[in-house]
Amino acid sequence: MSVSDNINRLYNKTDTSRATYKLGYILDDMNQWKANTDTLLKQLRDSKTTAIKAVSEYRIEMEKFLKKLEEASIKEIEDEYQTLESQILAERQRYEDSIDELKNLKQLIQQASGNIAQLFVCSKLAEKKCTTLRDDEKKRKTFKHAEIKFVPSEQLKSSIEKMKHLGETSAISSRTYNLYKVTKIRDMNVRLKEDTSGYNCGIYGSCIIDDTVIFTDFRNNKLKRFDISSSSLIDYCEVPDGPCGVCRVGEREVAVACRDRRVVHFVSIHNKLSLLRSIKMNHYCYGIAYSNDKLYITDDDKSLYMYDMSGNILKTVTSDNSGQPIFGCSTHITFNDKKDRLFVGDDKKGLVCFNAECDYIETVTDSDVRPDGVCTDGYGNVIVANYGLQTIVQCSRDGQKCGIIVNNTRGCPQSVSIHHGLRKMFVGYYDTDTVEVYNLTWKSD
């Protein structure tokens, strides 16, 4: 059989149509992906221009600061000069007055020439005056040197010399992945023999600390730390005020929001979990997040609060710019990976978005997004645990829904956290002794 006969035998019009369709489909995708890279390049170029402008603006700001320091130093020189000058001028005037007195006495002596009695009196007056002036000068501290000096600040100079740049430069990028895919589910028992309350565990909150996960057990009043790889208990500590939210606030501390007792506890995570200090609030404390020396706290109701680390309230948010209430029920909080957007779960209204200054941006009102628990995964995604819907949803960095990754959870999830390196997701519930652990992969892997 000839080659042409084989081709005619193997040729199938359907195959050609399928191949043409696939080519067109992939070509469309490639064109779209190419267009996306063009958008990224524009975004990158624009960000470079913005960054360079920020450098110049900062330099101008520093020049203004140095100008202010210069003016303050010149004023200080002027003040010191005026003080010293007035003292020297006063001393000079005193000398002029003494010189005038001595000249007058000398003139009287000259005028008394030939009058022995008058000469005697004038001579005695002159001698007494000379003695008095000389004695006064011996007692008086007179100026021997007068000078204004300026010594530059070595500390300021040294600090500037040590700097290599005006600030920090960082390149932020993230790749877009498909939805997470659940590859394995297992139960992690978080009940301790010390849990003697008679209640099942209530895992209201969780956070990842290195290769460990910390859970807040509201119903047994404990903070519990487990090793992620082995799921074994590392340690725990009593938190008698009903712990709900938990977040890291430093290398060796976490902050724990305790709802009903209206208190935030700071707990050491160095070696053993242990209570360090507390801040009393005048409202319920449920969700908690930390960024740039500020605490962000919800009250499981209608408000979001921003505090400094000493417990001074900086801002309270309840309504938008038009005066409309923002929240139906404010729950857990998280920042995205860039720390420029704060997300508050609201199982009545949706995912509520703010900037880092607690200025309201928007509410994601997708019917599939009604979260209690929220977290970020380290790859630019926001993960929400929908309490009433019993689902886990993946959202983008700006809070928009990407898709559902867990459709039917065991119950109503209240907390969620992800270890991005190990790709493990922990989902906690109100009334169970186990936490669900999901192994994750990307659908594009």
C-alpha positions in Angstrom: 0.0 0.0 0.0 1.4 3.4 -0.9 1.9 6.3 1.4 -1.0 8.2 -0.2 -3.3 5.2 0.3 -2.3 5.1 4.0 -3.0 8.8 4.4 -6.4 8.5 2.8 -7.1 5.6 5.1 -6.0 7.3 8.2 -7.5 10.7 7.3 -10.6 11.6 9.3 -12.4 14.9 8.9 -13.4 14.8 12.5 -9.8 14.6 13.6 -9.0 17.6 11.5 -11.8 19.6 13.0 -10.8 18.6 16.5 -7.2 19.6 15.9 -8.2 22.9 14.4 -10.5 23.6 17.4 -7.7 22.8 19.8 -5.2 25.0 17.9 -7.7 27.8 18.0 -8.4 27.3 21.7 -4.7 27.2 22.6 -4.0 30.2 20.3 -6.6 32.2 22.0 -5.1 31.3 25.4 -1.6 32.1 24.2 -2.7 35.5 22.9 -4.5 36.2 26.2 -1.4 35.2 28.2 0.8 37.4 26.0 -1.6 40.3 26.6 -1.3 39.6 30.3 2.5 39.8 30.2 2.1 43.1 28.3 -0.1 44.3 31.2 2.4 43.1 33.7 5.3 44.9 31.9 3.3 48.2 31.9 2.5 47.6 35.6 6.2 47.0 36.2 7.3 50.1 34.3 4.7 52.3 36.0 5.8 51.0 39.4 9.4 51.7 38.6 8.5 55.3 37.7 6.4 55.6 40.9 9.3 54.1 43.0 11.9 56.6 41.5 9.5 59.4 42.1 9.1 58.3 45.7 12.9 58.3 46.1 13.1 61.9 44.8 10.2 63.0 47.1 11.8 61.3 50.1 15.1 63.1 49.3 13.2 66.4 49.1 11.5 65.6 52.4 15.0 64.8 54.0 16.3 68.1 52.6 13.4 69.9 54.3 14.2 68.0 57.5 17.9 69.0 57.3 16.9 72.6 56.5 14.8 72.6 59.7 17.8 71.3 61.6 20.0 74.0 60.1 17.5 76.7 61.1 17.3 75.3 64.6 21.1 75.3 64.9 21.4 78.8 63.5 18.8 80.1 66.0 20.7 78.4 68.8 23.9 80.2 67.6 22.1 83.5 67.5 20.6 83.0 71.0 24.0 82.1 72.5 25.6 85.0 70.7 23.0 87.5 72.0 23.4 86.3 75.5 27.2 86.5 75.4 27.3 89.8 73.5 24.9 91.4 76.1 27.2 90.3 78.9 30.4 91.6 77.2 28.6 94.9 76.3 27.6 95.3 80.0 31.2 94.8 81.1 32.4 97.2 78.4 29.9 99.9 79.7 31.2 99.4 83.2 34.7 100.0 82.1 33.6 103.1 80.2 31.9 104.5 83.4 35.1 103.8 85.4 37.3 105.5 82.8 35.0 108.6 82.9 35.3 108.7 86.7 39.1 108.4 86.6 39.3 111.1 84.0 37.2 113.5 86.1 39.5 112.9 89.1 42.5 113.5 87.0 41.1 116.7 85.8 40.2 117.9 89.4 43.8 117.3 90.4 45.1 119.3 87.5 42.7 122.1 88.3 43.8 122.2 92.0 47.3 123.0 91.1 48.8 125.4 93.7 46.0 124.7 96.2 47.6 122.3 98.7 44.4 121.5 100.6 42.4 120.8 97.5 45.2 118.8 96.0 45.3 116.7 99.2 41.6 116.0 99.1 41.7 115.1 95.3 44.7 112.9 95.7 43.0 110.9 98.5 39.8 110.5 96.5 41.8 109.3 93.5 43.8 106.8 95.6 40.6 105.5 97.2 38.9 105.1 93.8 41.9 103.3 92.3 42.0 100.9 95.2 38.2 100.3 95.0 38.3 99.6 91.2 41.3 97.3 91.5 39.7 95.3 94.3 36.4 95.1 92.4 38.2 93.7 89.4 40.0 91.1 91.4 36.7 89.9 92.8 34.9 90.0 89.5 35.0 87.2 86.9 36.0 88.9 83.7 35.9 87.5 80.2 39.2 86.1 78.9 37.8 84.5 75.8 34.6 84.9 73.7 33.7 82.6 70.8 30.7 80.8 69.4 31.6 77.3 68.1 29.5 74.7 66.2 30.4 71.0 66.4 28.6 68.9 63.8 26.6 65.9 65.1 28.8 62.8 64.6 25.9 60.6 65.3 23.9 62.0 62.4 26.9 62.0 60.1 27.8 58.4 61.1 24.2 57.2 60.6 24.0 58.7 57.1 27.5 57.4 56.2 26.4 53.9 57.2 23.3 54.0 54.9 23.8 52.7 51.4 20.3 53.8 50.2 17.5 56.2 51.1 15.3 53.2 51.9 14.4 49.6 51.1 13.7 48.4 47.6 11.7 45.2 47.1 10.4 43.5 44.1 6.9 42.0 44.7 5.6 39.4 42.3 3.2 36.5 42.4 2.3 33.8 39.9 -1.3 33.1 39.2 -2.3 29.5 40.0 -5.5 27.6 39.5 -7.7 26.7 42.4 -6.4 24.5 45.2 -7.2 20.8 45.0 -7.8 18.7 48.0 -5.6 15.6 47.8 -6.1 14.1 51.3 -8.2 14.8 54.4 -7.6 13.6 57.9 -8.7 14.4 61.4 -6.4 15.9 64.0 -7.4 15.3 67.6 -6.9 18.4 69.6 -8.5 17.3 72.9 -6.2 17.1 75.9 -6.6 15.1 79.1 -6.5 18.5 80.8 -9.7 19.5 79.1 -12.0 18.8 82.1 -14.7 21.4 81.3 -17.1 18.6 80.1 -17.4 20.4 76.8 -16.1 19.3 73.4 -13.4 21.6 72.0 -14.4 24.8 70.2 -11.6 25.9 67.8 -12.6 29.5 67.2 -9.2 30.6 65.8 -5.8 29.5 64.6 -2.5 30.8 63.2 0.6 29.3 61.8 3.9 29.9 63.6 6.8 28.6 61.6 6.2 24.8 61.4 3.6 24.8 64.2 -0.1 25.7 64.4 -1.7 27.4 67.4 -5.4 26.8 68.1 -7.7 28.8 70.4 -10.0 26.4 72.3 -12.9 28.7 73.4 -14.8 26.1 75.2 -11.9 24.8 77.3 -10.2 28.2 77.7 -6.8 27.1 76.3 -4.2 28.0 73.7 -2.9 24.8 72.1 0.3 24.5 70.0 0.9 21.4 67.7 3.7 20.3 65.5 2.4 20.4 61.9 4.4 17.4 60.5 3.6 15.0 63.3 0.3 16.5 64.6 1.7 16.0 68.1 1.0 18.5 71.0 4.0 20.7 71.8 2.4 22.6 74.7 -0.6 24.6 75.8 -1.5 27.3 78.3 -4.7 28.3 80.1 -6.4 31.4 78.8 -9.3 31.8 81.2 -11.2 34.4 79.3 -12.5 32.5 76.3 -9.9 32.8 73.5 -11.3 33.4 70.0 -8.9 35.1 67.5 -5.1 34.7 67.6 -2.3 36.4 65.5 1.4 36.7 65.6 2.7 40.1 66.8 6.4 39.6 66.9 9.1 36.9 66.8 8.2 35.6 70.2 4.6 36.7 70.8 1.0 36.1 69.8 -2.0 38.2 70.7 -5.2 36.5 71.7 -8.6 38.1 71.5 -11.0 37.0 74.3 -14.6 37.8 73.4 -16.8 37.9 76.4 -14.2 39.2 78.9 -13.2 42.0 76.6 -9.5 41.5 76.9 -6.5 40.9 74.6 -3.7 38.7 76.1 -0.2 38.7 74.8 1.4 35.2 75.0 5.0 34.2 74.7 5.7 31.5 72.1 9.4 31.2 73.1 10.0 27.8 74.6 6.8 27.4 76.5 3.4 29.2 75.9 2.9 31.6 78.8 0.8 34.7 79.4 2.9 38.0 79.4 0.5 40.9 79.8 -3.1 42.0 79.0 -5.0 44.9 77.6 -8.6 45.5 78.8 -11.0 46.7 76.2 -14.4 48.3 76.4 -16.0 46.0 73.8 -16.1 42.3 72.8 -13.0 41.0 71.2 -13.3 38.3 68.5 -11.0 38.5 65.5 -7.5 40.0 65.7 -4.8 40.9 63.2 -1.5 42.8 63.5 0.5 45.0 61.1 3.1 47.8 61.6 2.7 48.0 65.4 -1.0 48.2 65.2 -3.7 45.8 66.4 -7.0 45.3 64.4 -9.9 43.9 66.4 -13.5 43.0 65.7 -16.3 42.6 68.2 -18.4 39.8 66.6 -21.0 42.5 66.0 -21.0 45.8 64.1 -17.5 47.3 64.5 -13.8 47.1 63.6 -11.2 48.8 65.9 -7.6 49.9 65.4 -5.3 50.2 68.4 -1.6 50.9 69.1 0.3 48.3 71.0 -0.3 50.1 74.3 -4.0 49.7 74.0 -4.8 53.3 72.9 -7.7 53.3 70.4 -6.8 54.9 67.0 -9.9 54.3 65.0 -13.4 52.8 65.3 -15.2 51.8 62.1 -18.9 51.0 61.9 -20.3 52.7 58.8 -19.2 53.7 55.3 -18.8 57.2 53.8 -22.6 57.5 53.3 -23.3 56.6 56.9 -24.6 53.1 56.2 -23.6 50.3 58.6 -20.8 48.2 57.2 -21.2 45.0 59.2 -23.8 42.4 59.9 -21.4 40.5 62.1 -17.7 41.2 62.1 -15.7 38.1 62.8 -12.1 37.0 61.9 -9.5 39.3 60.2 -6.5 38.9 58.0 -4.2 41.0 55.8 -3.3 40.0 52.2 0.3 39.2 51.4 1.2 42.8 50.4 -0.3 44.1 53.7 -2.2 46.8 51.8 -5.7 45.3 52.2 -7.4 44.1 55.4 -10.2 41.6 55.2 -12.9 41.1 57.8 -15.2 38.1 57.6 -18.9 38.7 57.9 -21.1 35.7 57.6 -24.2 37.9 57.0 -22.8 40.4 54.4 -19.7 38.9 52.9 -15.9 39.6 52.8 -15.4 43.3 53.9 -12.3 45.0 52.6 -10.3 47.9 54.1 -6.9 49.5 53.6 -4.3 49.4 56.3 -5.7 52.6 57.8 -9.1 51.0 58.2 -10.6 53.0 55.4 -13.6 51.1 54.0 -13.1 49.9 50.4 -15.8 47.5 49.5 -17.7 44.4 50.5 -17.5 41.3 48.3 -21.1 40.2 48.3 -20.8 37.0 46.2 -23.4 34.5 47.4 -20.6 31.9 47.9 -18.7 34.2 50.3 -20.1 34.4 53.8 -17.1 33.9 56.0 -16.3 33.5 59.6 -12.7 32.3 59.4 -10.3 34.1 57.0 -6.6 33.6 56.3 -3.9 34.2 53.6 -1.9 31.4 52.0 1.4 33.2 51.2 0.8 33.0 47.5 -1.4 36.0 47.1 -4.7 34.2 47.8 -7.3 34.8 50.6 -9.0 31.8 52.0 -12.4 32.1 53.6 -14.3 29.5 55.7 -18.0 30.0 55.2 -19.8 29.3 58.5 -23.4 28.8 57.3 -22.6 27.5 53.8 -20.1 24.9 55.1 -17.6 25.6 52.3 -14.0 26.8 52.0 -13.6 29.4 49.2 -10.4 30.7 47.5 -10.3 34.4 46.8 -7.8 36.7 45.0 -5.5 39.2 46.7 -8.2 41.9 46.4 -10.9 39.6 47.8 -12.7 38.5 44.6 -14.0 34.9 44.5 -11.8 32.4 42.5 -13.8 29.3 43.4 -14.9 26.8 46.0 -12.1 24.4 47.1 -14.1 22.4 49.7 -17.8 22.0 49.1 -19.0 20.2 52.2 -17.2 20.6 55.4 -17.9 18.5 58.4 -19.9 21.3 60.1 -19.9 25.1 60.3 -16.3 26.1 60.0 -15.1 28.9 62.3 -11.4 29.1 61.7 -9.0 28.4 58.8 -5.2 28.7 58.4 -2.7 27.4 55.8 0.9 26.6 56.0 2.0 27.7 52.5 5.2 25.7 52.4 3.7 22.4 53.5 0.4 23.2 51.7 -1.7 22.0 54.7 -5.0 23.7 55.6 -6.5 23.5 59.1 -10.2 24.0 59.6 -11.6 24.3 63.1 -15.2 24.0 64.4 -17.3 25.1 67.3 -18.2 21.8 68.9 -15.8 19.0 68.0 -12.6 17.5 69.4 -11.0 17.3 66.0 -9.6 19.7 63.4 -9.8 18.8 59.7 -6.4 18.8 58.0 -6.4 19.1 54.2 -3.4 18.4 52.0 -3.5 20.8 49.1 -2.0 21.0 45.7 -2.6 23.2 42.7 -4.9 22.0 40.0 -2.2 23.1 37.6 0.4 20.9 39.3 
